[in-house]
């Protein structure tokens, strides 16, 4: 089976939204719960198959804590790892031999991308964007706006709800 057929079959069987952008190049949308969606590029290169997923923009603060969390998390990931680009934006990436990519393997890799991006998202936000989250919370409270999608960060603004940052996925 060709790599193109493996990719299309895997994505179709998982009922994932995707666009085939060019020969051997797919843009896939993985649905999540904390991170509503994770966009993933699947790219067939001359000698390898690449997976690249945007996770989060460059943290506003506590860069060292965020990057330490990501490095520790790398030790527990299958097939992909966290990296940052020149701007400091956070990605999950993986490179595989083209002959190693089967339907089962690609499904496992996409599952790991989703688990990591979605599962680590709130921790990354809490470590790298706490000041912005608090500002947004205060702004919404002052205007009577909904706090529904900020409830996961209630502990940042209400001390009795506190817990140790970075422990959500450890």
C-alpha positions, 0 to 999 in steps of 0.5 A, spaced: 500 500 500 502 506 498 504 511 503 498 516 500 493 510 501 495 509 508 494 516 510 487 517 507 485 510 509 487 512 516 484 519 516 478 516 513 477 511 518 478 515 524 473 520 521 478 526 521 477 532 517 483 533 512 485 537 506 490 534 501 494 540 499 498 537 494 501 530 493 503 527 499 501 533 504 495 533 508 492 538 513 489 535 518 484 537 524 484 533 530 478 535 535 479 536 542 476 538 549 481 543 552 484 545 546 478 545 541 482 543 535 489 541 533 492 542 526 497 537 524 501 537 517 502 530 515 508 531 509 511 525 505 518 528 504 523 524 499 526 520 505 521 521 511 514 522 513 513 528 517 508 530 523 508 537 525 502 540 529 502 547 532 500 547 540 501 554 542 504 561 541 510 563 545 508 564 552 508 571 555 511 569 561 515 564 565 519 561 559 523 557 563 518 553 567 514 552 560 520 549 556 522 545 562 515 542 563 515 541 555 522 537 556 520 533 561 513 531 557 518 529 551 520 523 555 513 520 556 511 522 548 511 516 543 513 518 536 513 526 537 516 531 541 515 538 543 519 543 540 519 551 539 520 555 532 525 561 532 519 565 535 518 561 541 511 558 538 510 551 541 509 545 536 509 537 536 514 534 531 516 527 529 520 524 523 519 517 521 521 512 515 516 512 510 516 504 510 515 504 518 508 508 517 502 503 517 495 505 518 496 502 526 502 506 527 499 513 524 493 512 528 497 511 534 502 517 532 495 522 531 493 519 538 499 521 541 499 528 538 492 529 540 493 527 547 499 531 548 496 537 545 489 537 548 492 534 555 498 539 556 494 545 553 491 548 560 498 547 563 502 551 558 497 556 558 497 556 566 504 557 566 505 561 560 499 566 560 497 567 568 497 574 567 493 574 561 488 569 564 487 574 570 486 580 566 481 577 562 478 574 568 477 581 571 475 584 565 469 579 564 467 580 571 467 587 570 463 587 564 458 581 567 461 577 561 461 569 561 467 566 565 465 559 562 471 557 558 476 560 563 473 555 569 479 551 568 483 557 571 479 559 577 485 557 581 489 562 578 484 568 581 481 565 587 487 563 592 482 557 595 482 553 589 490 553 588 494 548 586 501 547 583 502 549 576 505 544 571 502 538 575 496 537 571 499 532 567 504 529 571 
